[in-house]
Amino acid sequence: MVEMIAKRYGGALFALAKEEGTLNALYKEVSHLQQLLETEKDLVVVLNHPNISIGEKVSMMESIFQEELSKKLMGLLVIVLQQSRQQNLPEILEHVQESIKEDTGIRTVQVTTAEELGGGELKVLKEKLTRSTGKTIEIVNIVDKEILGGMVIRIGDRVMDTSVRSQLHSMSRVLQDPELAEFERVR
């Protein structure tokens, strides 16, 4: 349900910005609004507070953001508030960003490693992924010490798991099941 709401509202804003040729500006605005929603918890509390009327919420948002946000994005905020969908705002904004990235040929790749990758490592990985996908790559490096080593790369719904944890898990399964051991040897 949330995904459908995000597609409906976010898709409409994306289509309007694409038609007007303002995707880059919208991307920056949406990023700014997302950052505010993540850092200003009081703002989120006000948006979701049941005792504050929709009119008061709209007035507050207009007074806070009238200089910062375009009429398109402000219009989306007003509609989201009027339809009582403010709890879905993060997903709506994420959908707008992902739609813009897809339209402009940018792919967000989630790379999970046991330790944070350095600048050189990120650069090499980004170049390799760009060559293999044919897209401009944006890497989000997530640190998870439980994978022990190696990396897990997520591109959309594809996952490439070369982590030590995954390899140990596979070896454990093979050692516990003789039929799997035979299958692995034949492969």
C-alpha positions in Angstrom: 0.0 0.0 0.0 2.8 2.4 1.0 4.6 1.7 -2.3 1.4 2.4 -4.3 0.9 5.7 -2.5 4.6 6.7 -3.0 4.3 5.9 -6.7 1.1 7.8 -7.1 2.2 11.0 -5.4 5.9 10.8 -6.2 5.2 9.8 -9.8 2.9 12.8 -10.4 5.6 15.2 -9.1 8.3 13.5 -11.1 6.2 13.7 -14.3 5.5 17.4 -13.8 9.2 18.2 -13.2 10.3 16.1 -16.2 7.8 17.9 -18.4 9.1 21.3 -17.2 12.7 20.2 -17.4 13.5 20.8 -13.8 14.5 17.3 -12.6 18.0 18.4 -11.3 16.5 21.3 -9.2 13.8 19.0 -7.9 16.4 16.3 -6.9 18.2 18.9 -4.8 15.0 20.2 -3.2 13.8 16.7 -2.4 17.3 15.8 -0.9 17.1 18.9 1.3 13.6 18.1 2.5 14.6 14.5 3.2 17.5 15.7 5.3 15.3 18.1 7.2 12.8 15.3 8.0 15.7 13.1 9.2 17.3 15.7 11.4 14.4 17.8 12.6 12.4 15.3 14.6 10.1 18.0 16.0 9.0 18.7 12.4 7.9 15.1 12.0 6.1 15.1 15.3 4.2 18.2 14.2 3.3 16.7 10.8 2.0 13.6 12.5 0.3 15.2 15.5 -3.4 14.3 15.6 -4.5 17.4 17.5 -3.0 19.9 15.0 -5.5 20.6 12.2 -4.6 20.1 8.6 -5.0 23.8 8.0 -2.5 24.6 10.8 0.0 22.1 9.4 -0.3 23.5 5.9 0.1 27.1 7.2 3.2 26.0 9.2 4.8 24.3 6.3 4.1 27.2 4.0 5.7 29.7 6.5 8.7 27.4 7.0 9.3 26.4 3.4 8.0 29.2 1.3 11.5 30.5 0.5 13.2 27.1 0.3 10.8 24.9 -1.8 9.4 25.3 -5.3 5.7 25.7 -5.8 5.6 22.1 -7.2 7.1 20.5 -4.1 5.2 22.8 -1.8 2.0 21.8 -3.6 2.9 18.1 -3.1 3.4 18.8 0.7 0.0 20.5 0.9 -1.8 17.6 -1.0 -0.1 15.0 1.2 -1.2 16.8 4.3 -4.8 17.3 3.0 -5.0 13.6 2.2 -3.5 12.7 5.6 -0.6 10.9 4.0 2.2 12.7 5.9 3.4 9.4 7.4 4.2 8.3 3.8 6.2 11.4 3.0 9.6 9.7 3.3 8.6 7.0 0.8 7.1 9.5 -1.6 10.3 11.6 -1.6 12.4 8.5 -2.0 10.3 7.5 -5.0 10.8 10.9 -6.6 14.6 10.6 -6.1 14.7 7.1 -7.5 12.6 8.1 -10.5 14.9 11.0 -11.2 18.0 8.8 -10.9 16.5 6.2 -13.2 15.6 8.8 -15.8 19.0 10.4 -15.7 20.8 7.0 -15.9 22.1 7.0 -12.2 22.0 3.7 -10.3 22.3 3.6 -6.5 24.3 0.6 -5.5 24.4 -0.6 -1.9 27.8 -2.1 -1.0 28.0 -3.8 2.4 31.5 -4.4 3.8 33.0 -5.3 7.1 35.0 -2.1 7.2 34.3 1.2 5.4 35.8 1.4 1.9 38.5 4.0 1.3 38.4 6.5 -1.5 40.6 4.5 -3.8 38.6 1.3 -3.3 35.3 3.1 -3.9 36.7 4.7 -7.1 37.8 1.3 -8.5 34.5 -0.4 -7.5 32.5 2.5 -9.0 34.5 2.3 -12.3 34.0 -1.5 -12.5 30.2 -1.2 -11.7 29.8 1.6 -14.2 31.5 -0.6 -16.9 29.4 -3.6 -16.1 26.0 -1.8 -15.8 26.5 1.0 -18.4 25.0 3.4 -15.9 26.4 6.2 -13.7 26.9 4.6 -10.3 26.2 6.1 -6.9 27.6 3.9 -4.1 26.2 3.7 -0.6 28.7 1.9 1.6 27.1 0.2 4.6 29.4 -1.3 7.3 28.4 -4.6 8.8 31.1 -6.3 10.8 29.1 -9.6 10.8 29.9 -10.3 7.1 33.6 -10.7 8.3 35.1 -9.8 5.0 34.4 -9.5 1.3 31.3 -7.6 0.2 27.6 -7.8 -0.6 26.6 -5.7 -3.6 22.9 -4.8 -4.2 21.9 -3.3 -7.5 18.1 -3.0 -7.6 16.8 -6.5 -6.9 20.1 -8.2 -7.8 22.5 -9.3 -5.0 26.1 -10.4 -5.4 27.3 -11.9 -2.1 31.0 -12.5 -1.9 31.1 -12.1 1.9 33.2 -14.4 4.1 30.0 -15.1 6.1 28.2 -16.3 3.0 31.1 -18.6 2.0 31.4 -20.0 5.5 27.6 -20.7 5.5 27.9 -22.5 2.1 30.8 -24.6 3.4 28.8 -25.5 6.5 25.8 -26.6 4.5 28.0 -28.8 2.3 29.7 -30.4 5.3 26.4 -31.1 6.9 24.7 -32.6 3.8 26.6 -35.3 1.9 24.3 -34.9 -1.1 25.2 -31.2 -1.4 28.8 -32.0 -1.1 28.5 -34.3 -4.2 26.6 -31.6 -6.1 29.2 -29.0 -5.3 32.0 -31.4 -6.4 30.2 -32.0 -9.8 29.7 -28.3 -10.4 
